[in-house]
Amino acid sequence: MYTSTILSVALVATLAAAAPLELGYDNAPAAGDAHAATLTKAKNDANNQIKNMRATLANPNDPVNKQRIHDAFGPKANIAEISKTVEKLHTGTLQVASANPALADAEKGRPALAKVSLNRNQDGSFNSMGSAKIGSRFHKTTFSDK
């Protein structure tokens, strides 16, 4: 119910403030770019899902919401941490290297779904998320699958 490729990619991020979830591009796509349009549609779907997650987390003791949280995060779900992550998604920007799926496909050596590199500190801890590379497999899936 709450999964989407854009959302899954975004979950690993510590996101900068800008509401709601937005897309940023390292290399801006041309006007009318079909791949950018697909990413925009997925972003809009992710924002709808984020809205649903926020509503669920605002009332976690409701039986329906309690079951949704259990199904998504298990019996020991940390509501405070989940809520922080959802708020980061709500106010964040997913940086995308390019709307062109050839970047991710070339890096993978075959049709790719998506790839995000994590920037780590010297001790290996998470620092920030690098730009996402969205491959041709993402663009070929049906919108409901994203």
Sequence and secondary structure as in RCSB ss.txt:
>XXXX:A:sequence
MYTSTILSVALVATLAAAAPLELGYDNAPAAGDAHAATLTKAKNDANNQIKNMRATLANPNDPVNKQRIHDAFGP
KANIAEISKTVEKLHTGTLQVASANPALADAEKGRPALAKVSLNRNQDGSFNSMGSAKIGSRFHKTTFSDK
>XXXX:A:secstr
    HHHHHHHT    S SS EEEEEE   TT HHHHHHHHHHHHHHHHHHHHHHHHHSTTSHHHHHHHHHHH T
T  HHHHHHHHHHHHT EEEEEES THHHHHHHTS  SEEEEEEE TTS EEEEEEEEE HHHHHS GGG 
